């Protein structure tokens, strides 16, 4: 899928992804459920990939 966003939108998306990444490690540590912990780890990897794709747009 391709979408077009301007620099300001790219910066906003990177900021949102960075904030979520900052919170997700704490959630992983405080989660008792192994399944939820794995889901959060999967989400973290997805967000890291998204950040990589978005960073050139925001630069």
C-alpha positions as CSV (number, residue, x, y, z in Angstrom):
1,X,0.0,0.0,0.0
2,X,1.2,3.5,-0.8
3,X,0.1,6.7,0.8
4,X,1.3,10.2,0.3
5,X,2.0,12.3,3.4
6,X,3.8,15.6,3.7
7,X,6.8,16.2,6.0
8,X,4.7,17.6,8.9
9,X,2.4,14.5,8.8
10,X,5.4,12.2,8.7
11,X,6.9,13.9,11.7
12,X,3.6,13.6,13.6
13,X,3.5,9.9,12.8
14,X,7.1,9.3,13.8
15,X,6.3,11.1,17.1
16,X,3.3,8.9,17.7
17,X,5.3,5.7,17.0
18,X,8.1,6.8,19.2
19,X,5.7,7.5,22.1
20,X,4.1,4.1,21.8
21,X,7.5,2.5,21.6
22,X,8.5,4.3,24.8
23,X,5.5,2.9,26.6
24,X,5.4,-0.6,25.3
25,X,8.5,-1.9,27.1
26,X,7.0,-0.9,30.4
27,X,3.8,-2.7,29.5
28,X,5.7,-5.8,28.6
29,X,7.5,-5.9,31.9
30,X,4.3,-5.4,33.9
31,X,2.2,-8.0,32.0
32,X,1.6,-11.3,33.7
33,X,0.1,-13.0,30.6
34,X,2.6,-14.7,28.4
35,X,0.3,-14.4,25.4
36,X,-0.2,-10.7,25.9
37,X,3.5,-10.2,26.5
38,X,4.2,-11.9,23.1
39,X,1.5,-9.8,21.4
40,X,3.2,-6.6,22.8
41,X,6.6,-7.8,21.6
42,X,5.2,-8.4,18.2
43,X,3.6,-4.9,18.2
44,X,7.0,-3.4,19.3
45,X,8.7,-5.1,16.3
46,X,6.0,-3.8,13.9
47,X,6.4,-0.3,15.3
48,X,10.1,-0.4,14.9
49,X,9.7,-1.3,11.3
50,X,7.2,1.4,10.8
51,X,9.5,3.9,12.4
52,X,12.2,2.8,9.9
53,X,9.9,3.4,7.0
54,X,8.6,6.7,8.2
55,X,11.9,8.3,9.3
56,X,13.0,9.3,5.8
57,X,9.6,10.9,5.2
58,X,9.9,13.1,8.4
59,X,13.6,14.1,7.6
